[in-house]
Amino acid sequence: MRIWWVVLLVVACSKDAKSPPVPAESGASQQFAGWLAAFNTADQAKLLAYHEQHFPYDVASDDVKSVENELGLARGTGGFEVRKVEESTPTKHTVVMKEKASEQHARVSIEVEAAPPHKVTRFEIHPIPTPDDLQPKRVSEAEAIVALRAELDRLVARDAFSGAVLVAKHGKTIFAEAYGMADRAQKIKNTLDTKFRIGSMNKMFTAATTLRLVQEGKLARDTPLGKVLADYPNKQVATKVTIHHLLSHTGGTGDIFGPKFDEKRRELRTLEDYVKLYGDRELEVEPGNFQYSNYGFLLLGVAIAKVTGKSYYDAVEEHVFEPAGMTATASLPEDDKVSDRSIGYMHETGPWVPNTDTLPFRGTSAGGGYSTVGDLARFGDALVNHKLVDAAHLKLLTTGKVDMGPRMKYAYGFTESSGPVRCFGHSGGAPGMNGDLAICDSGYTIVVLANLDPPVANQVSDFIAARLPLR
């Protein structure tokens, strides 16, 4: 369950899914082949050389609109393999590809000038759900776990995974292993008790606490923000944006990341500090339209504190962590010494380096805390067993409200995916951290946490989710 290589979510497909032959005379197919060869090298010089001759970046979709974006995509995906050709004419070529590093598929469409040298005039690449004819085969639970173990061993051998993985069925753990190093300099290994930073996965805790307050009648989903935060600086935001909007990323309140955040990163110590920095901003889009907003979830944290009369952190402890038995999950400041908290590692072109200089002062209601695979599994159990909210409010919490893409909707702090089996949960990712929780109607819960860059945790989660039985 992931939003493709932003956030930001490996086997050969069956022989029946092989692509038909590509017409040798197609200028579009030749340009596609040239781009794919350069892309799969993940080599900046080769990419720039190809683009200089054939492919101006300004005709491309966002994921490949610059060499930096393209290199990030190439490294995150491990490159692509063509799975089938959907259309091929002299001036247009459309194919379905699969990441070499994961189960994720993408559709690429390239359009070129009719006359040689067939300059590229349009290039689109987007993630898509795995087509039905390219789905990996579902196997028995035991076979799926064997495949997962082999996949993890393969990734660890390439230094491409470091973290912990837990798979449970109806609350009973059927796989739990840790891999790699929590601290490379001190040679401290990851264990199942290692605390990993979880990025945006904190949003689930914020949303669950908010719905608990709704269930108790202390807050209403249609309440305007200004009714809770009477002194909110921007009056348009205060009057137009509701709790529902904030929970579903439809408030238009914008993000927190950018030059202003980079400048003030270590000065932002409380949720109120974020409001002081961003509270006078105008709406970026009209409420009701989906726009992922970390700032919106920061505002929910401030609202929770106002309604409960406690700090956001104490309120989440009371309404989520304590009833779920989550004793290893928190958002203590990065300067605090926290036992078993791993170091995150990031890289672009060189070796893995600590992500310490990228971290905020502490985690917030929008993300940045830490947890363990066991705690997140307990969180999932507490949700489905109605220890946090009742059945009606669990349905409100986890049922999709707005489309995010094919087979994916955003609910309230949770994503909901459809397909062969419904799952809900959330991913989290930033330099040196990546995590995913999937709670599926089949009874399976999948938790993957990593102290490396995205999308490695999502890739592992996708791998096992695609193979487990549907019931």
Long-range contacts (C-beta under 8 A, 24 or more apart in sequence): 1-408, 1-415, 1-417, 1-423, 1-424, 1-425, 1-426, 1-427, 1-436, 1-437, 1-438, 1-458, 1-461, 1-465, 2-104, 2-427, 2-436, 2-455, 2-458, 2-461, 2-462, 3-292, 3-404, 3-405, 3-408, 3-415, 3-427, 4-104, 4-106, 4-126, 4-127, 4-455, 5-63, 5-72, 5-73, 5-76, 5-77, 5-127, 5-454, 5-455, 7-199, 7-200, 7-427, 7-428, 7-429, 7-454, 7-455, 8-427, 8-429, 8-454, 8-455, 8-458, 9-102, 9-104, 9-427, 9-436, 9-454, 9-455, 9-458, 9-459, 9-461, 9-462, 10-99, 10-100, 10-101, 10-102, 10-103, 10-151, 10-154, 10-459, 10-463, 11-136, 13-83, 13-98, 13-134, 13-136, 14-137, 16-133, 17-83, 17-84, 17-133, 17-134, 18-84, 19-82, 19-83, 19-84, 19-85, 19-95, 20-84, 20-85, 22-85, 22-88, 22-93, 23-88, 25-90, 26-88, 26-89, 26-90, 26-93, 27-90, 27-91, 27-112, 27-113, 27-114, 27-116, 27-118, 28-88, 28-89, 28-90, 28-91, 28-92, 28-93, 28-110, 28-111, 28-112, 28-118, 29-88, 29-93, 30-118, 31-55, 31-93, 31-110, 31-112, 31-118, 31-120, 32-93, 32-95, 32-108, 32-110, 35-110, 35-120, 35-123, 36-80, 36-82, 36-97, 39-70, 39-73, 39-74, 39-79, 39-80, 40-74, 40-79, 40-80, 41-74, 42-71, 42-74, 42-75, 42-79, 44-71, 47-71, 47-74, 53-117, 54-117, 54-118, 54-119, 54-120, 55-119, 55-120, 55-123, 56-119, 56-120, 59-120, 59-121, 59-122, 59-123, 60-123, 60-124, 60-125, 61-123, 61-124, 61-125, 61-126, 63-125, 63-126, 64-123, 64-125, 71-348, 72-348, 75-348, 76-101, 76-453, 76-454, 76-455, 77-101, 77-102, 77-104, 78-102, 80-106, 83-131, 83-134, 84-131, 84-133, 84-134, 90-114, 91-118, 96-128, 96-131, 96-134, 98-130, 98-134, 99-459, 101-160, 101-456, 101-459, 102-455, 102-458, 102-459, 102-462, 102-463, 103-130, 103-136, 103-459, 103-462, 103-463, 103-466, 104-130, 104-455, 104-459, 104-462, 105-129, 105-130, 105-131, 105-134, 127-405, 128-406, 129-406, 129-407, 129-419, 130-466, 135-420, 135-466, 136-466, 136-467, 137-467, 138-420, 138-466, 138-467, 138-468, 138-469, 138-470, 139-467, 139-469, 140-469, 141-169, 141-174, 141-468, 141-469, 143-467, 144-464, 144-467, 144-468, 144-469, 145-174, 145-175, 147-463, 147-464, 147-467, 148-175, 148-460, 148-463, 148-464, 148-467, 149-175, 149-177, 151-460, 151-463, 152-177, 152-179, 152-460, 155-456, 155-460, 156-180, 159-352, 160-452, 160-456, 161-450, 161-452, 161-456, 161-460, 162-190, 162-345, 162-450, 162-451, 162-452, 163-190, 163-196, 163-434, 163-448, 163-449, 163-450, 163-451, 163-452, 163-456, 163-457, 164-190, 164-191, 164-192, 164-194, 164-196, 164-372, 164-373, 164-447, 164-448, 164-449, 165-373, 165-447, 165-448, 165-449, 165-460, 165-464, 166-192, 166-373, 166-374, 166-376, 166-377, 166-445, 166-446, 166-447, 166-448, 167-444, 167-445, 167-446, 167-447, 167-464, 167-468, 168-377, 168-380, 168-381, 168-444, 168-445, 169-443, 169-444, 169-445, 170-443, 171-381, 171-445, 173-377, 176-373, 176-374, 180-451, 180-452, 182-340, 182-342, 182-343, 182-451, 183-342, 183-343, 184-343, 184-345, 184-352, 190-342, 190-451, 191-340, 192-372, 192-373, 192-374, 193-328, 193-340, 193-372, 193-374, 194-340, 194-341, 194-342, 194-372, 195-328, 195-329, 195-338, 195-340, 195-341, 195-342, 195-370, 195-371, 195-372, 196-342, 196-370, 196-371, 196-372, 196-433, 196-435, 196-449, 196-450, 196-451, 197-341, 197-342, 197-344, 197-359, 197-363, 197-368, 197-369, 197-370, 197-428, 197-430, 197-432, 197-433, 197-451, 198-367, 198-368, 198-369, 198-370, 198-371, 198-376, 198-428, 198-433, 198-435, 198-449, 199-367, 199-368, 199-427, 199-428, 199-429, 199-430, 199-433, 199-434, 199-435, 200-294, 200-366, 200-367, 200-426, 200-427, 200-428, 200-429, 201-367, 201-369, 201-371, 201-376, 201-426, 201-427, 201-428, 201-435, 201-437, 202-297, 202-331, 202-363, 202-364, 202-365, 202-366, 202-367, 202-368, 202-369, 202-428, 203-297, 203-365, 203-366, 203-367, 203-413, 203-426, 204-379, 204-413, 204-414, 204-425, 204-426, 204-437, 205-316, 205-320, 205-321, 205-329, 205-369, 205-379, 205-413, 206-297, 206-300, 206-301, 206-304, 206-312, 206-316, 206-365, 206-366, 206-413, 207-247, 207-300, 207-397, 207-412, 207-413, 207-414, 208-319, 208-320, 208-383, 208-388, 208-389, 208-397, 208-413, 209-304, 209-315, 209-316, 209-319, 209-320, 210-243, 210-247, 210-300, 210-303, 210-304, 210-412, 210-413, 211-389, 211-393, 211-396, 211-397, 211-412, 212-319, 212-388, 212-389, 212-393, 213-304, 213-307, 213-308, 213-319, 214-243, 214-393, 214-396, 215-389, 215-390, 215-393, 218-307, 218-308, 219-243, 219-303, 219-307, 221-247, 221-396, 225-299, 225-303, 228-303, 228-306, 228-307, 229-275, 229-299, 229-302, 229-303, 229-306, 232-275, 232-279, 233-275, 233-279, 233-280, 234-279, 234-280, 234-281, 234-282, 234-283, 236-282, 236-283, 237-279, 237-281, 237-282, 237-283, 240-283, 240-287, 241-283, 241-287, 241-296, 242-287, 243-300, 243-303, 245-287, 245-288, 245-296, 246-293, 246-296, 246-297, 246-299, 246-300, 246-303, 247-300, 247-412, 247-413, 248-290, 248-401, 248-402, 248-410, 248-411, 248-412, 249-290, 249-291, 249-292, 249-293, 249-296, 249-402, 249-410, 250-287, 250-288, 250-289, 250-290, 250-291, 250-401, 250-402, 251-283, 251-287, 251-293, 251-296, 251-299, 252-283, 252-284, 252-285, 252-286, 252-287, 252-289, 252-291, 252-293, 253-281, 253-283, 253-284, 253-293, 253-295, 253-296, 253-299, 254-278, 254-281, 254-284, 254-291, 254-293, 254-295, 255-292, 255-293, 255-294, 255-295, 256-294, 256-295, 256-298, 256-366, 257-294, 265-360, 265-361, 266-360, 266-361, 267-361, 268-360, 268-361, 269-333, 269-361, 269-362, 271-298, 271-301, 271-302, 271-305, 271-312, 271-364, 271-365, 272-302, 274-298, 274-364, 275-299, 275-302, 290-402, 290-403, 290-404, 290-410, 294-366, 294-367, 295-366, 296-366, 297-364, 297-365, 297-366, 297-367, 297-413, 298-364, 298-365, 298-366, 300-365, 301-364, 301-365, 301-366, 302-365, 304-365, 312-364, 312-365, 316-365, 319-388, 320-379, 320-382, 320-388, 323-382, 323-387, 323-388, 324-375, 324-378, 324-379, 324-381, 324-382, 324-387, 324-388, 325-378, 325-382, 326-371, 326-375, 326-378, 326-379, 327-375, 328-371, 328-372, 328-374, 328-375, 329-369, 329-370, 329-371, 329-372, 329-375, 329-376, 329-379, 330-363, 330-369, 330-370, 331-362, 331-363, 331-364, 331-368, 331-369, 331-370, 332-362, 333-361, 333-362, 334-359, 334-360, 334-361, 334-362, 335-361, 338-370, 341-370, 342-451, 343-432, 343-451, 344-431, 344-432, 344-433, 344-451, 344-452, 345-432, 345-451, 345-452, 345-453, 346-431, 346-432, 346-452, 346-453, 347-453, 352-452, 354-432, 355-430, 355-431, 355-432, 355-433, 358-430, 358-431, 358-432, 367-428, 367-430, 368-430, 371-435, 371-449, 372-449, 373-447, 373-448, 373-449, 376-435, 376-437, 376-447, 376-449, 377-445, 377-447, 379-437, 380-425, 380-437, 380-439, 380-445, 380-447, 381-445, 383-439, 384-439, 398-424, 420-470, 421-470, 423-465, 427-457, 427-458, 429-453, 429-454, 429-455, 429-457, 429-458, 430-454, 434-458, 436-460, 436-461, 438-465, 440-465, 442-468, 442-469, 442-470, 442-471, 443-471, 444-468
